[in-house]
Amino acid sequence: MAPDFKPPVLLEVSAERARQDTKFPPPPRPDHSVTDWLAILTEEGGEAAQEAVEIRWASDAGEASRRTQLLRAELIQVAAVAVAWVEHIDGMAT
């Protein structure tokens, strides 16, 4: 059984899921296919990849730090979309 404690990052993922549900009200479209979900997840992953590239080519430490925070935010979105997809598969999306 999973512990009741949730690390802060999982709370952030949960908050992002709630934000996504507000932006794109549930329930998910019943016609969402595996390729639809993959496209959504890949789009979010592409945004994370872009930030990673920007970190690599940052002009200074300040820019790299700012981009690292943007990367972190994108990765939270990637995680939230992955959770949404699993919820969709499980039929538990709210």
DSSP file (Angstrom, degrees, kcal/mol; ACC not computed):
  #  RESIDUE AA STRUCTURE BP1 BP2  ACC     N-H-->O    O-->H-N    N-H-->O    O-->H-N    TCO  KAPPA ALPHA  PHI   PSI    X-CA   Y-CA   Z-CA
    1    1 A M              0   0    0      0, 0.0     0, 0.0     0, 0.0     0, 0.0   0.000 360.0 360.0 360.0 137.1    0.0    0.0    0.0
    2    2 A A        -     0   0    0      1,-0.1     2,-0.0     2,-0.1     0, 0.0  -0.420 360.0-106.7 -71.8 144.4    1.3    3.4   -0.9
    3    3 A P        -     0   0    0      0, 0.0    -1,-0.1     0, 0.0     0, 0.0  -0.334  19.9-124.5 -68.0 154.8    2.1    5.8    2.0
    4    4 A D  S    S+     0   0    0      2,-0.1     2,-0.2    -2,-0.0    -2,-0.1   0.778  86.7  94.6 -69.2 -26.4   -0.3    8.7    2.6
    5    5 A F        -     0   0    0      1,-0.0     0, 0.0     0, 0.0     0, 0.0  -0.475  60.9-162.1 -70.0 132.5    2.6   11.2    2.3
    6    6 A K        -     0   0    0     -2,-0.2     5,-0.1     2,-0.0    -2,-0.1  -0.973  21.6-121.1-115.4 125.3    3.1   12.6   -1.2
    7    7 A P    >>  -     0   0    0      0, 0.0     4,-1.4     0, 0.0     3,-1.3  -0.291  33.3-107.5 -56.8 149.1    6.4   14.2   -2.1
    8    8 A P  H 3> S+     0   0    0      0, 0.0     4,-2.0     0, 0.0     5,-0.2   0.824 117.9  60.7 -50.5 -35.9    5.9   17.9   -3.1
    9    9 A V  H 3> S+     0   0    0      1,-0.2     4,-2.0     2,-0.2     5,-0.1   0.873 102.5  51.3 -64.3 -34.3    6.5   17.1   -6.7
   10   10 A L  H <> S+     0   0    0     -3,-1.3     4,-2.3     2,-0.2    -1,-0.2   0.842 106.8  54.0 -71.4 -31.1    3.5   14.8   -6.8
   11   11 A L  H  X S+     0   0    0     -4,-1.4     4,-2.3     2,-0.2    -2,-0.2   0.883 108.0  50.8 -65.2 -37.5    1.4   17.5   -5.3
   12   12 A E  H  X S+     0   0    0     -4,-2.0     4,-2.3     2,-0.2    -2,-0.2   0.901 109.2  50.1 -65.4 -40.8    2.5   19.8   -8.2
   13   13 A V  H  X S+     0   0    0     -4,-2.0     4,-2.3     2,-0.2    -2,-0.2   0.918 110.8  50.1 -63.3 -42.2    1.6   17.1  -10.7
   14   14 A S  H  X S+     0   0    0     -4,-2.3     4,-2.0     1,-0.2    -2,-0.2   0.908 110.2  49.6 -62.1 -42.3   -1.8   16.8   -9.1
   15   15 A A  H  X S+     0   0    0     -4,-2.3     4,-2.2     1,-0.2    -1,-0.2   0.884 109.8  51.5 -63.7 -38.3   -2.3   20.5   -9.2
   16   16 A E  H  X S+     0   0    0     -4,-2.3     4,-2.7     2,-0.2    -2,-0.2   0.885 106.8  53.7 -66.2 -38.3   -1.3   20.5  -12.9
   17   17 A R  H  X S+     0   0    0     -4,-2.3     4,-2.5     2,-0.2    -2,-0.2   0.922 109.0  49.0 -60.0 -42.9   -3.8   17.8  -13.6
   18   18 A A  H  X S+     0   0    0     -4,-2.0     4,-1.7     2,-0.2    -2,-0.2   0.905 110.6  50.5 -63.1 -40.9   -6.5   20.0  -12.0
   19   19 A R  H  X S+     0   0    0     -4,-2.2     4,-2.3     1,-0.2    -2,-0.2   0.914 110.3  49.9 -62.3 -42.7   -5.4   22.9  -14.1
   20   20 A Q  H  X S+     0   0    0     -4,-2.7     4,-3.5     1,-0.2    -2,-0.2   0.904 108.4  52.3 -62.7 -41.3   -5.6   20.8  -17.2
   21   21 A D  H  < S+     0   0    0     -4,-2.5    -1,-0.2     1,-0.2    -2,-0.2   0.837 110.2  49.3 -64.8 -31.3   -9.1   19.7  -16.3
   22   22 A T  H  < S+     0   0    0     -4,-1.7    -2,-0.2    -5,-0.2    -1,-0.2   0.904 116.5  41.3 -71.1 -41.6  -10.1   23.3  -15.9
   23   23 A K  H  < S+     0   0    0     -4,-2.3    -2,-0.2     1,-0.3    -3,-0.2   0.888 131.8  25.3 -72.6 -40.2   -8.6   24.2  -19.3
   24   24 A F  S  < S-     0   0    0     -4,-3.5    -1,-0.3    -5,-0.2    -2,-0.1  -0.793  95.6-138.8-125.4  85.2   -9.9   21.1  -21.0
   25   25 A P        -     0   0    0      0, 0.0    -3,-0.1     0, 0.0    -4,-0.1  -0.083  33.5 -87.5 -54.1 138.0  -13.0   20.0  -19.0
   26   26 A P  S    S+     0   0    0      0, 0.0    68,-0.0     0, 0.0     3,-0.0  -0.296  90.5  74.2 -72.6 167.5  -13.4   16.3  -18.4
   27   27 A P  S    S-     0   0    0      0, 0.0    67,-0.1     0, 0.0    61,-0.0   0.563  81.1-122.2 -78.4 158.5  -14.4   13.8  -19.3
   28   28 A P        -     0   0    0      0, 0.0    65,-0.0     0, 0.0    -7,-0.0  -0.276  42.9 -83.3 -59.9 150.1  -11.8   13.2  -21.9
   29   29 A R    >   -     0   0    0      1,-0.2     3,-2.1     2,-0.1     0, 0.0  -0.326  34.4-137.7 -54.9 128.8  -13.2   12.7  -25.3
   30   30 A P  T 3  S+     0   0    0      0, 0.0    -1,-0.2     0, 0.0     0, 0.0   0.729 102.4  62.1 -64.3 -18.0  -14.2    9.1  -25.6
   31   31 A D  T 3  S+     0   0    0      2,-0.0     2,-0.4     5,-0.0     5,-0.1   0.407  70.2 126.2 -89.4   4.5  -12.7    9.1  -29.1
   32   32 A H    <   -     0   0    0     -3,-2.1     2,-0.1     4,-0.1     0, 0.0  -0.481  47.5-160.2 -61.1 119.8   -9.2    9.9  -27.8
   33   33 A S     >  -     0   0    0     -2,-0.4     4,-2.4     1,-0.1     5,-0.2  -0.436  33.5 -98.2 -95.2 173.5   -7.1    7.1  -29.4
   34   34 A V  H  > S+     0   0    0      1,-0.2     4,-2.5     2,-0.2     5,-0.2   0.896 127.0  51.2 -56.8 -40.4   -3.7    5.9  -28.3
   35   35 A T  H  > S+     0   0    0      2,-0.2     4,-2.3     1,-0.2    -1,-0.2   0.841 106.2  54.5 -70.8 -31.4   -2.2    8.1  -31.0
   36   36 A D  H  > S+     0   0    0      2,-0.2     4,-2.2     1,-0.2    -2,-0.2   0.958 111.9  43.8 -62.3 -49.4   -4.1   11.1  -29.8
   37   37 A W  H  X S+     0   0    0     -4,-2.4     4,-2.8     1,-0.2     5,-0.2   0.901 112.7  52.6 -62.6 -40.3   -2.7   10.7  -26.3
   38   38 A L  H  X S+     0   0    0     -4,-2.5     4,-2.8    -5,-0.2    -1,-0.2   0.902 108.3  51.0 -62.6 -39.7    0.8   10.0  -27.7
   39   39 A A  H  X S+     0   0    0     -4,-2.3     4,-2.3     2,-0.2    -1,-0.2   0.917 111.5  47.3 -63.3 -43.0    0.6   13.2  -29.7
   40   40 A I  H  X S+     0   0    0     -4,-2.2     4,-2.0     2,-0.2    -2,-0.2   0.942 115.2  45.3 -62.9 -47.6   -0.4   15.2  -26.6
   41   41 A L  H  X S+     0   0    0     -4,-2.8     4,-2.6     1,-0.2    -2,-0.2   0.893 113.2  50.4 -64.2 -39.8    2.4   13.7  -24.5
   42   42 A T  H  X S+     0   0    0     -4,-2.8     4,-2.5    -5,-0.2    -1,-0.2   0.878 107.4  53.9 -66.6 -38.1    4.9   14.1  -27.3
   43   43 A E  H  X S+     0   0    0     -4,-2.3     4,-1.6     2,-0.2    -1,-0.2   0.933 111.8  44.6 -61.3 -45.7    4.0   17.8  -27.7
   44   44 A E  H  X S+     0   0    0     -4,-2.0     4,-1.8     1,-0.2    -2,-0.2   0.913 113.1  51.0 -65.1 -42.0    4.6   18.3  -24.0
   45   45 A G  H  X S+     0   0    0     -4,-2.6     4,-2.5     1,-0.2    -2,-0.2   0.861 106.2  56.0 -63.1 -35.0    7.8   16.3  -24.2
   46   46 A G  H  X S+     0   0    0     -4,-2.5     4,-2.2     2,-0.2    -1,-0.2   0.871 105.1  51.7 -64.1 -37.4    9.0   18.4  -27.1
   47   47 A E  H  X S+     0   0    0     -4,-1.6     4,-1.8     2,-0.2    -1,-0.2   0.891 110.2  49.0 -66.3 -38.3    8.5   21.6  -25.1
   48   48 A A  H  X S+     0   0    0     -4,-1.8     4,-2.1     2,-0.2    -2,-0.2   0.914 110.1  51.5 -64.8 -42.0   10.7   20.0  -22.3
   49   49 A A  H  X S+     0   0    0     -4,-2.5     4,-2.3     1,-0.2    -2,-0.2   0.895 106.4  54.4 -61.6 -40.3   13.3   19.1  -24.9
   50   50 A Q  H  X S+     0   0    0     -4,-2.2     4,-2.3     1,-0.2    -1,-0.2   0.915 108.4  48.5 -60.6 -43.1   13.3   22.7  -26.2
   51   51 A E  H  X S+     0   0    0     -4,-1.8     4,-2.1     2,-0.2    -1,-0.2   0.888 108.5  54.3 -65.2 -37.6   14.0   24.0  -22.7
   52   52 A A  H  X S+     0   0    0     -4,-2.1     4,-1.8     1,-0.2    -1,-0.2   0.908 109.4  48.0 -61.8 -41.1   16.8   21.4  -22.3
   53   53 A V  H  X S+     0   0    0     -4,-2.3     4,-1.7     1,-0.2    -1,-0.2   0.909 109.3  53.3 -64.3 -41.6   18.4   22.7  -25.5
   54   54 A E  H  < S+     0   0    0     -4,-2.3    -2,-0.2     1,-0.2    -1,-0.2   0.867 106.3  53.0 -62.8 -35.9   18.1   26.3  -24.3
   55   55 A I  H >< S+     0   0    0     -4,-2.1     3,-1.3     1,-0.2    -1,-0.2   0.929 106.6  53.4 -62.4 -44.3   19.9   25.4  -21.1
   56   56 A R  H 3< S+     0   0    0     -4,-1.8    -1,-0.2     1,-0.3    -2,-0.2   0.864 117.6  36.0 -59.2 -37.4   22.7   23.9  -23.1
   57   57 A W  T 3< S+     0   0    0     -4,-1.7    -1,-0.3    -5,-0.1    -2,-0.2   0.178  84.0 141.5-105.4  17.0   23.2   27.1  -25.1
   58   58 A A    <   -     0   0    0     -3,-1.3    -3,-0.1    -4,-0.2     3,-0.1  -0.301  51.2-137.5 -60.7 142.6   22.4   29.6  -22.3
   59   59 A S  S    S+     0   0    0      1,-0.1     2,-0.3     2,-0.0    -1,-0.1   0.706  77.9   0.1 -77.8 -20.6   24.5   32.7  -22.5
   60   60 A D  S  > S-     0   0    0      1,-0.1     4,-2.3     0, 0.0     5,-0.2  -0.960  80.4 -91.8-158.5 174.0   25.1   32.8  -18.7
   61   61 A A  H  > S+     0   0    0     -2,-0.3     4,-2.5     1,-0.2     5,-0.2   0.844 120.6  55.7 -63.4 -35.2   24.3   31.2  -15.4
   62   62 A G  H  > S+     0   0    0      2,-0.2     4,-2.3     1,-0.2    -1,-0.2   0.923 109.4  45.6 -63.3 -44.3   21.3   33.3  -14.8
   63   63 A E  H  > S+     0   0    0      2,-0.2     4,-2.7     1,-0.2    -2,-0.2   0.900 112.4  51.5 -65.2 -41.2   19.7   32.3  -18.1
   64   64 A A  H  X S+     0   0    0     -4,-2.3     4,-2.1     2,-0.2    -2,-0.2   0.904 110.4  49.2 -62.4 -41.0   20.6   28.7  -17.5
   65   65 A S  H  X S+     0   0    0     -4,-2.5     4,-1.8     2,-0.2    -2,-0.2   0.920 111.8  48.0 -64.6 -44.3   18.9   28.9  -14.1
   66   66 A R  H  X S+     0   0    0     -4,-2.3     4,-1.7     1,-0.2    -2,-0.2   0.921 113.1  48.1 -62.1 -44.3   15.8   30.5  -15.5
   67   67 A R  H  X S+     0   0    0     -4,-2.7     4,-2.7     1,-0.2    -1,-0.2   0.844 106.2  58.0 -66.4 -33.5   15.6   27.9  -18.3
   68   68 A T  H  X S+     0   0    0     -4,-2.1     4,-2.4     2,-0.2    -1,-0.2   0.897 106.3  48.8 -63.6 -39.4   16.1   25.1  -15.7
   69   69 A Q  H  X S+     0   0    0     -4,-1.8     4,-2.1     2,-0.2    -1,-0.2   0.876 111.1  50.0 -67.1 -36.9   13.0   26.3  -13.9
   70   70 A L  H  X S+     0   0    0     -4,-1.7     4,-2.2     2,-0.2    -2,-0.2   0.900 110.0  51.0 -65.9 -40.3   11.1   26.4  -17.2
   71   71 A L  H  X S+     0   0    0     -4,-2.7     4,-2.5     2,-0.2    -2,-0.2   0.926 108.3  52.3 -60.4 -45.4   12.3   22.9  -17.9
   72   72 A R  H  X S+     0   0    0     -4,-2.4     4,-1.9     1,-0.2    -2,-0.2   0.921 109.1  49.6 -58.1 -44.6   11.0   21.8  -14.5
   73   73 A A  H  X S+     0   0    0     -4,-2.1     4,-1.7     1,-0.2    -1,-0.2   0.898 110.4  50.4 -61.8 -40.9    7.6   23.3  -15.2
   74   74 A E  H  X S+     0   0    0     -4,-2.2     4,-2.3     1,-0.2    -1,-0.2   0.889 108.0  52.9 -64.5 -38.9    7.5   21.5  -18.6
   75   75 A L  H  X S+     0   0    0     -4,-2.5     4,-2.5     2,-0.2    -1,-0.2   0.854 105.2  54.5 -67.2 -33.5    8.4   18.2  -17.0
   76   76 A I  H  X S+     0   0    0     -4,-1.9     4,-2.3     2,-0.2    -1,-0.2   0.909 109.2  49.0 -62.0 -40.9    5.5   18.6  -14.5
   77   77 A Q  H  X S+     0   0    0     -4,-1.7     4,-2.3     2,-0.2    -2,-0.2   0.897 109.2  51.9 -65.5 -40.0    3.2   19.1  -17.5
   78   78 A V  H  X S+     0   0    0     -4,-2.3     4,-2.3     1,-0.2    -2,-0.2   0.940 111.3  47.4 -59.5 -47.3    4.6   15.9  -19.1
   79   79 A A  H  X S+     0   0    0     -4,-2.5     4,-2.3     1,-0.2    -2,-0.2   0.901 110.9  51.4 -61.9 -41.6    4.0   14.0  -15.9
   80   80 A A  H  X S+     0   0    0     -4,-2.3     4,-2.4     1,-0.2    -1,-0.2   0.892 109.7  48.9 -65.6 -39.7    0.4   15.3  -15.6
   81   81 A V  H  X S+     0   0    0     -4,-2.3     4,-2.4     2,-0.2    -1,-0.2   0.904 109.9  52.2 -66.2 -40.1   -0.4   14.3  -19.2
   82   82 A A  H  X S+     0   0    0     -4,-2.3     4,-2.3     2,-0.2    -2,-0.2   0.914 110.3  48.5 -61.1 -42.0    1.0   10.8  -18.6
   83   83 A V  H  X S+     0   0    0     -4,-2.3     4,-2.9     2,-0.2    -2,-0.2   0.921 109.9  52.1 -62.9 -43.9   -1.2   10.6  -15.5
   84   84 A A  H  X S+     0   0    0     -4,-2.4     4,-2.5     1,-0.2    -2,-0.2   0.901 109.0  50.3 -59.0 -41.1   -4.2   11.8  -17.5
   85   85 A W  H  X S+     0   0    0     -4,-2.4     4,-2.6     2,-0.2    -1,-0.2   0.931 111.2  47.6 -63.9 -45.5   -3.5    9.1  -20.1
   86   86 A V  H  X S+     0   0    0     -4,-2.3     4,-2.8     2,-0.2    -2,-0.2   0.915 111.3  51.4 -61.8 -42.8   -3.3    6.4  -17.5
   87   87 A E  H  X>S+     0   0    0     -4,-2.9     5,-2.4     2,-0.2     4,-0.9   0.908 109.7  50.6 -59.2 -41.0   -6.6    7.7  -15.9
   88   88 A H  H ><5S+     0   0    0     -4,-2.5     3,-0.7     2,-0.2    -2,-0.2   0.935 110.9  48.1 -62.0 -46.0   -8.2    7.5  -19.3
   89   89 A I  H 3<5S+     0   0    0     -4,-2.6    -2,-0.2     1,-0.2    -1,-0.2   0.920 113.9  46.9 -59.7 -44.1   -7.0    3.9  -19.8
   90   90 A D  H 3<5S-     0   0    0     -4,-2.8    -1,-0.2    -5,-0.2    -2,-0.2   0.595 109.1-124.8 -75.8 -10.1   -8.3    3.0  -16.4
   91   91 A G  T <<5S+     0   0    0     -4,-0.9    -3,-0.2    -3,-0.7    -4,-0.1   0.749  81.0 113.8  73.0  22.4  -11.6    4.7  -17.0
   92   92 A M      < +     0   0    0     -5,-2.4    -4,-0.2    -6,-0.2    -5,-0.1   0.325  31.6 133.2-109.6   6.7  -11.1    6.8  -13.9
   93   93 A A              0   0    0     -6,-0.8    -9,-0.0     1,-0.1    -8,-0.0  -0.304 360.0 360.0 -62.0 140.4  -10.7   10.3  -15.3
   94   94 A T              0   0    0    -67,-0.1    -1,-0.1   -68,-0.0    -2,-0.0   0.429 360.0 360.0-102.1 360.0  -12.8   12.8  -13.5
